[in-house]
Amino acid sequence: MKRVASPHPQWRKSTHSNSMSGDCVEVAGVGDMIALRDSKAPNGPILPLHPTAWHNLLARLKDG
Protein backbone atom coordinates (compact mmCIF):
# COMPACT_ATOMS: atom_id res chain seq x y z
CA MET A 1 0.00 0.00 0.00
CA LYS A 2 1.30 3.43 -0.92
CA ARG A 3 1.64 5.65 2.14
CA VAL A 4 1.21 9.36 1.58
CA ALA A 5 1.56 12.14 4.14
CA SER A 6 -1.80 13.79 3.54
CA PRO A 7 -4.39 15.46 5.75
CA HIS A 8 -7.01 13.65 3.63
CA PRO A 9 -6.03 9.99 3.34
CA GLN A 10 -7.56 7.88 0.59
CA TRP A 11 -9.57 5.27 2.46
CA ARG A 12 -10.16 1.86 0.88
CA LYS A 13 -12.80 -0.63 1.95
CA SER A 14 -11.81 -4.18 2.69
CA THR A 15 -12.74 -6.60 -0.09
CA HIS A 16 -14.07 -8.88 2.67
CA SER A 17 -16.47 -6.26 4.01
CA ASN A 18 -20.15 -6.92 3.60
CA SER A 19 -21.77 -3.88 2.00
CA MET A 20 -25.25 -5.27 2.72
CA SER A 21 -24.83 -5.26 6.50
CA GLY A 22 -22.72 -2.12 6.75
CA ASP A 23 -19.97 -3.99 8.60
CA CYS A 24 -17.01 -2.45 6.80
CA VAL A 25 -13.42 -1.76 7.68
CA GLU A 26 -11.46 0.87 5.79
CA VAL A 27 -7.70 1.23 5.56
CA ALA A 28 -5.43 4.07 4.46
CA GLY A 29 -1.74 4.86 4.40
CA VAL A 30 -1.05 7.89 6.59
CA GLY A 31 2.56 9.01 6.65
CA ASP A 32 4.56 5.91 7.58
CA MET A 33 1.62 4.30 9.40
CA ILE A 34 -1.39 2.22 8.36
CA ALA A 35 -4.72 3.55 9.65
CA LEU A 36 -7.94 1.58 10.16
CA ARG A 37 -11.44 2.90 10.75
CA ASP A 38 -15.07 1.79 10.82
CA SER A 39 -16.75 2.97 7.62
CA LYS A 40 -20.01 3.53 9.53
CA ALA A 41 -18.20 6.18 11.61
CA PRO A 42 -15.86 8.04 9.21
CA ASN A 43 -15.36 10.85 11.73
CA GLY A 44 -14.86 8.42 14.60
CA PRO A 45 -11.65 7.01 16.04
CA ILE A 46 -8.81 5.77 13.84
CA LEU A 47 -6.51 2.92 14.80
CA PRO A 48 -2.96 3.72 13.63
CA LEU A 49 -0.66 0.73 13.15
CA HIS A 50 3.04 0.46 12.43
CA PRO A 51 3.54 -1.48 9.17
CA THR A 52 4.98 -4.44 11.10
CA ALA A 53 1.89 -4.58 13.32
CA TRP A 54 -0.31 -4.33 10.21
CA HIS A 55 1.42 -7.29 8.57
CA ASN A 56 1.23 -9.29 11.80
CA LEU A 57 -2.50 -8.54 12.06
CA LEU A 58 -3.11 -9.66 8.48
CA ALA A 59 -1.13 -12.87 9.05
CA ARG A 60 -3.16 -13.69 12.18
CA LEU A 61 -6.46 -12.99 10.41
CA LYS A 62 -5.46 -15.24 7.51
CA ASP A 63 -4.50 -18.03 9.93
CA GLY A 64 -7.97 -17.81 11.49
N, C-alpha and C positions, 0 to 999 in steps of 0.2 A: 504494500500500500504506500502510495506517495504521501509524504508528510509535508505539509506546507504551513509555515507560520502565518496564520491568517486570523483576523478577528471573526470571520464568518466561515467556519469549516464547512466542507462539502460532506454532508452526512449521507451514508449509504445504508439501506436496509438489508438485513440479513436475508439471504436467499432461503433460509429455513423458517423465516417468520411467516405466520399465517395471517394474511391480510383480511380474511373473513372474520376472525375473532378480535383483531386489533392488538394481538400480542406480538409486538414487533420490537426488535432491538436494532439500534442504528449505531454505526461506527464511523469515526472520522480520524484522520491524522491531524494532530494539532501540535505544531512545533516538532519536537522529537518524542512525543508521547502519542499513544493511541487512546482515544476517548470513546466511551460507550454511553448511550442514553436510551431511555424508554421513548419510543416514538409517540406514545399517547401523551407525553409530558415534555414537549420540546423545550420548554423554558424551565424545566425542572433540573434536578441535580445531574451532574455528569461524573462518570467514574473514569478518572485518568489512569492509564496503565503504562508502565515502562514496556518497551517492545519485548523484552524477555518475559515479563509477566503475561503479556498478551499471547505470546507463542505457547507458554506453559498452559494457559487457560484453554486455548484451542486444542492442544494435545489431550488434555484431560477430558474435554467435552467429546472428542472423537473416540476416546477409549471407553466412554460410557460411564 
